[in-house]
Amino acid sequence: MRDEVQVKLISIPEGQETFILCRTEGRQKKEQAIRNRFATRIETALDSLKKQVKAGRLKNRDKIHVRIGRILASHPNVADLYTVEVREESGQLRVEWSAKAGQQKWREAREGAYLLRTNLSAATASELWEKYMQLTEVEASFRALKSELSIRPLYHQREPRVKAHVMVAFLGYALWVTLKHLLQRQQSQWSASRALAELATLQSADIILPTTDGRELRLRRITEPTTEQRTLLNELGIQLPYQLQFNQQCSADFAVA
């Protein structure tokens, strides 16, 4: 499919479903990093237990087995990759552990791989994978609408107000997608959700200055962006205006609408 994605079509004889074996480089690296982190922790814990038993600070076999059980239970992701035994030689207990070579190789072989199952028909595995990615895009859009764009919950009681709420949320999602594509086009490390969270403190505010003759001077300003916000805005090619035009007819127009 791509440099970082591999797919393989697996047809089932006389079956109504199709399976696709996929492997993603990014997912593989992530799972390897997780395995290495937990493997380091469990090996450190087992070495510590081994030293305690060897030094004679822990002599009860049952307590040793309890400690081993706690260590394995604390690292369930990699517990099946190790063999731990309690042996006795010349009246002295000792703990021995070793990594399962075959299990390690099997874990490495399946890291980054996942299986898709579908009843859709397509000529190639790449077409089915593209359809699956479209499904993930739809699910991501629903998550964005419910979380970042806050379309739910709805407290409106009238249908026109509900439709207006949905329309505003849809416009917000259109801007969300635009932001995501702008970041992808610039090959930025920022995600759309992270960019919105970073830019959330940028706000427009009205500065009201009363005069001696009873009038008010209203100036609309934008908060000063931070260094990270400036960097992000430069990547997006967006330049904040120093001053926004204040429309005196805004309130009247809103009331009429």
Secondary structure by P-SEA (a helix, b strand, c coil): ccccbbbbbbbcccccbbbbbbbbaaaaaaaaaaaaaaaaaaaaaaaaaaaaaaacccccaaaaaaaaaaaaaacccccccbbbbbbbcccbbbbbbbccaaaaaaaaaaccbbbbbbccccccaaaaaaaaaaaaaaaaaaaaaaccccccccccccaaaaaaaaaaaaaaaaaaaaaaaaaaaacccccaaaaaaaaccbbbbbbbbbccccbbbbbbbbccccaaaaaaaaaacbbbbcbbbbbcaaaaaaaac
